[in-house]
Amino acid sequence: MNQTIAAIVPMRHSSERVPGKNYRDFAGKPLYHYVVETLRDCPSIDQVVIDTDSDLIMQDAREHFPDVELLERPEHLRSGMTSMNSVLEHTITQIEADYYLQTHSTNPLLGADTLEAALQRFFDAMPDYDSLFSVTRLQTRLWDELGRAINHNSSILLRTQDLPPVYEENSCFYLFTADILSRYQNRIGARAMMAPIDPIEAMDIDEEVDFKLAEAVQLMRERGE
């Protein structure tokens, strides 16, 4: 593969629902360390970039990850209401690469092998697809807010394992080009490849309970359970 990939980890200093989660201790080290280490262990990724408004994260990253590129987020992009697209549009003007991979510090259980396999599958299939994003496969009965069946016939009680699968965008990672982001104002292009990943690896820390559950899983992993 001759395509260069820059991996971007955007992080704000403040967090409303889980205060300080990006740099909070998670099974013995700051939460964001896990995803940065995963990205550094992924052979296809050429550069890891942290985009942040946090002096604390910048200082810690300089000490622990001297090879990681640090970008200070400008004031006009620091609001919690700023869209991720706007942040990324600015970030990629600072970093030159063929492809950009964006992930989050809040996905600490994502494995380098999983990420590398998804990237290899994408590049092996070129030019059939223009972008890549991670999903969680679901085989369960889904209903809309009006009580209408979405993915099944409620009068035919199929076993859940016999239902046609549906896929949830889990936000673990996105691979896209600058052109995709500019053209569609989205990290997902017109011919996107989905990358199903294990639900455990897809765990996202959004609430305090998520933090505790993910940390418990990580500690179990470290004990070999």
Residue pairs with C-beta under 8 A, 6 or more apart in sequence:
1 44
1 120
1 123
3 98
3 99
3 123
4 46
4 47
4 97
4 98
4 99
5 44
5 45
5 46
5 47
5 97
5 98
5 99
5 100
5 101
5 119
5 175
6 45
6 46
6 47
6 48
6 49
6 92
6 95
6 96
6 97
6 99
6 100
6 101
7 39
7 42
7 45
7 47
7 48
7 49
7 100
7 101
7 102
7 103
8 49
8 51
8 88
8 91
8 92
8 95
8 100
8 101
8 102
8 103
9 32
9 35
9 36
9 39
9 48
9 49
9 50
9 51
9 102
9 103
9 104
9 105
10 51
10 52
10 73
10 84
10 87
10 88
10 91
10 102
10 104
11 22
11 32
11 50
11 51
11 52
11 54
11 57
11 105
12 22
12 52
12 53
12 54
12 73
12 78
12 80
13 20
13 22
13 52
13 53
13 54
13 55
13 56
13 57
14 20
14 80
15 21
15 22
16 80
17 206
17 207
17 208
18 24
18 205
18 206
18 207
18 208
18 210
18 211
21 31
21 105
21 106
21 205
21 211
22 30
22 31
22 32
22 54
22 57
22 105
22 106
23 30
23 31
23 32
23 54
23 56
23 57
23 60
24 30
24 31
24 211
25 31
26 34
26 108
26 211
26 214
26 215
26 218
27 215
27 218
27 219
27 222
30 60
31 105
31 106
31 108
31 205
31 211
32 50
32 57
32 105
33 64
34 105
34 108
34 109
34 218
35 103
35 104
35 105
35 107
35 108
35 110
36 48
36 50
36 61
36 65
36 68
36 105
38 110
38 111
38 112
38 115
39 45
39 48
39 101
39 103
39 112
39 115
40 48
40 65
40 67
40 68
41 112
42 112
42 115
42 116
42 119
43 116
44 116
44 119
44 120
44 123
45 101
46 97
47 69
47 95
47 97
48 65
48 67
48 68
48 69
49 68
49 69
49 70
49 71
49 91
49 95
50 57
50 58
50 61
50 65
50 68
50 69
50 70
50 71
51 71
51 73
51 87
51 91
52 58
52 70
52 71
52 72
52 73
53 72
53 73
53 78
58 70
58 72
61 68
61 70
62 70
69 95
71 91
71 94
71 95
73 87
73 90
74 90
77 86
77 87
77 90
84 102
84 187
85 181
85 185
85 186
85 187
88 100
88 102
88 181
88 187
89 181
89 182
92 100
92 178
92 181
98 177
99 175
99 176
99 177
100 175
100 176
100 177
100 178
100 181
101 119
101 173
101 174
101 175
102 173
102 174
102 176
102 187
103 110
103 172
103 173
103 174
104 171
104 172
104 204
106 204
106 205
106 206
107 171
107 172
107 173
107 201
107 202
107 203
107 204
107 205
108 205
108 214
108 218
109 200
109 201
109 202
109 203
109 214
109 217
109 218
109 221
110 172
110 173
110 197
110 201
110 202
111 201
114 197
114 198
114 201
115 173
118 132
118 134
118 173
118 195
118 197
119 132
119 175
121 193
121 195
122 129
122 132
122 175
122 193
122 195
125 193
128 191
128 193
129 189
129 191
129 192
129 193
130 177
130 180
130 189
130 190
130 191
130 192
131 174
131 175
131 176
131 177
131 180
131 187
131 188
131 189
131 191
131 192
131 193
132 173
132 174
132 175
132 176
132 192
132 193
132 194
132 195
133 169
133 173
133 174
133 175
133 187
133 188
133 192
133 193
133 194
133 195
134 169
134 170
134 171
134 172
134 173
134 174
134 194
134 195
134 196
134 197
134 202
135 167
135 168
135 169
135 170
135 194
135 195
135 196
135 197
136 167
136 168
136 170
136 196
136 197
136 199
136 202
137 165
137 166
137 167
137 196
138 165
138 166
138 167
138 168
139 160
139 161
139 163
139 165
139 166
140 160
140 163
141 149
141 151
141 152
141 160
141 163
142 149
142 150
142 151
142 152
142 166
143 149
143 150
144 150
150 166
151 163
151 164
151 166
152 158
152 163
167 194
167 196
170 197
170 202
170 204
171 204
172 197
172 201
172 202
172 204
173 195
174 187
174 188
176 187
176 188
176 189
180 186
180 187
180 188
180 189
181 187
183 189
184 190
200 217
203 210
203 213
203 214
203 217
204 210
205 211
205 214
